[in-house]
Amino acid sequence: MELPFAESYKIKMVETIRRSTREEREQWIKVAKYNLFNLKSDQVFIDLLTDSGTGAMSDKQWSAMMIGDESYAGASSYYNLKNAIKNILDFNYFLPTHQGRAAENVLFSVLVKEGDYVPGNSHFDTTKGHIEFRKAHAVDCTIDEASDTELYHPFKGNVDTNKLDQFLAEHASKVPFVIVTITNNTAGGQPVSMECLKETYKIAQKYGKMVVFDSARFAENAYFIKIREKGYENKSIKEIVREMFSYTDAMTMSSKKDAIVNMGGFIAMRSEELFKKATVFNIMFEGYITYGGMSGRDMNALAVGLDEGTEFNYLETRIKQVEYLGNRLKEFGIPFQSPSGGHAIFVDANKVLPNIPKEQCRAQTLAIELYLEAGIRGVEIGTLLADRDPVTRENRYPKLEFLRLAIPRRVYTNNHMDVIAVALKNVFDRRDKITKGFRILSEAPIMRHFTVELERA
Ligand code: F0G
């Protein structure tokens, strides 16, 4: 008999989580103004709000923390990180920052100016925010297949290289760089193929433009290339990662994802000139160049995390868990972006709750129902996140309304996945009775989803 699959680690430390009653949750979510970000973590049983900074560090990462060097300048921890970035990603220049959006802030301070266009594949909200804050525009060139949640495509995160080429042909003078997000979070944690990375780089070069990778989940992307793209099945993840990064000029990184640390980020680049320009902003916004926004101990843990995060066994355990949850949902007929993504399952709220008017936030309604059902906290990737158009101030209604169930790394077991699947099934089974959503009471002028207050419609 073939042995079943099992995790490539065992557990050394545990943290208690607590179940609650439906009555308690009804009270708590009302006080939270129906915004799941406002809940206290102990009001949540299984927390799938994000996979960012919520992973469990390894024994090796914790021991690296103990020998962190907290010198202001020239710390050995900085050199440990520098070496890891050189060895794994092959960049000569880098700047540490406190997280991914800080890396965007520093790099875009150099590169993006008013009236610019930044084409890419479904920019993440902070990326878009940092572009629009500078009165520039994010142009989405993701392949059309990404918006059909039932369609199988092995690389649904891909850039449509024809769209990109056409856009550059018309607007190249206003384009500072092309950004490729790997994996494509907004499209459902979907990967970008090596072929597409190569082609995107070629097109950008044709117009003399830089390519920047938003690399938060680059290792998960490499795993999918190994599993799904012809010619890569016998390559190691680290070999694939090196090839991926040979098709870019610079990268921003939220280390809270694939480098499995609780806080941290960086920018890396090939150009010394760009490094020097970015240094000025890094010192102003983040900190001196050998620590950015990070402690020495955190840089040490990050250096180890980059290595562990690009190991096949770890990635296989991780992505198979996400797939396990996806398979359970499929059994129950619950529609989600398929195939399942690297870090999350994106439930298709338009299909689950079509009776709710789109102004009443279908995905948010589904998120609240799941919380009420079992104390599980997911996150809306829909109308609230899409925000208003910065010029017209009209609501932007995205084609897709998702409830994202992001799985923290090395944190939950498949028993938890079963609880999530059954809880969602219970909501799904009573979907016809859910006919009213939520209205916005108050919202911030940008990135409103974090602080928005809602009431029942
Ligand atoms: N880029 C991508 C693709 C991201 O998913 C995120 C964060 C960032 C950049 C910004 O990084 O949070 O370190 O400042 N995504 C988190 C999420 C918040 O839940 O998907 P950060």
Boltz pocket constraint, residues with backbone or C-beta under 6 A from the ligand:
constraints:
  - pocket:
      binder: B
      contacts: [[A, 49], [A, 50], [A, 51], [A, 52], [A, 99], [A, 100], [A, 101], [A, 102], [A, 124], [A, 126], [A, 127], [A, 181], [A, 183], [A, 185], [A, 214], [A, 216], [A, 217], [A, 253], [A, 254], [A, 255], [A, 256], [A, 264], [A, 265]]
      max_distance: 6.0
